[in-house]
Amino acid sequence: MPDRISHWATLEEKGVYAGLRFMLAVYRLFGRWLFVPILYLVIGYFYLSSPHVRRASRTYLDRVWTAEAGRRSLGRRPDRRMVYRHLLDFGYANLDRLASWLGDVTLAQVDYQNHELYEAREGAGQGGVWITSHLGNVEACRALSRQRGGVPLNVLVHTHHAENFNRLLRQANP
């Protein structure tokens, strides 16, 4: 791989589908209590074996650090520990996606802005546009939609870099 830093969306998905299926089985059989320690090991493996992933994370965190709000949010200049934590947060977000997809997230667990606006639009039978990122959770929106009486939800998402993970979600709950 060249030394040039690639945008995260151009990075190929790491890992094998069998590993993802194993993690799904662990979650289904034992829940979060066993999934989380395994997640730490998996993220540790990817941290150690994927220099391009570490560089992409560090580049992002360095860019956040350049803004005053980013310095306040991060609290200190990005370092190796912060990069590992950033990757671990991504792992936790994927765990939340999986839990949402399987219906294990309740409406009370979803934190979103403008509750009143959502409820008013829903009551009037109107839709809206929700904008989220990988820091948000589109799957939580799906859970919210299903628990609110099946309000239709159409999601546009870039999935090229996560084909195996998306295949796993479809298998877990079509």
Residue, then its C-alpha position, 0 to 999 in steps of 0.5 A: m500500500p502506498d504511503r498516501i493516506s486513503h479516504w476511509a470510504t475507499l478502504e476495503e473491508k477487513g476480516v472475513y465473513a465467517g468471523l462476522r458470523f461468529m460474532l453474531a452467534v456470540y451476540r445471539l447466544f450470550g449478549r453484550w457481556l461476552f461480545v464486548p471482551i471479544l470486541y476488544l480483542v478483535i479491535g486490537y488485532f485490527y489495530l496491530s495488523s492494519p497500518h492504513v486503518r491506523r493512519a486513516s483514523r489518526t488523520y481524521l483525529d488530527r483534522v478534528w484537533t485543528a478546530e477549537a471545538g475539536r480540541r475541546s472535545l478530544g481534550r488532548r492531542p491525538d495519540r496511539r491510545m486515542v486511535y485505538r479508542h476511536l477504532l473501538d468506538f467504531g466497533y461499539a457502533n457496529l455492535d449497536r447497529l447489530a442490536s438495532w437490526l435484531g430488534d434489541v433496541t427500545l425506543a427509550q434507548v434511542d437519543y435523537q434531537n427534535h422529538e416534537l418535530y418528529e412526532a408532529r410530522e408523524g401525526a400529520g402523516q408526513g415524512g422528513v429527512w434524517i441526516t446521520s453519519h457513521l457516528g450516528n446510527v441509521e439502524a437505530c432510526r430503523a428501530l425507531s421507525r418500527q416501534r413508532g407504528g411502522v413509519p416508512l423509512n428510506v435510507l441512503v447509505h454508502t455500503h461499498h466498504a462494508e459489504n460483508f457487514n451488510r450481508l450479515l445484517r440482512q442474514a440476521n434480520p431480512 
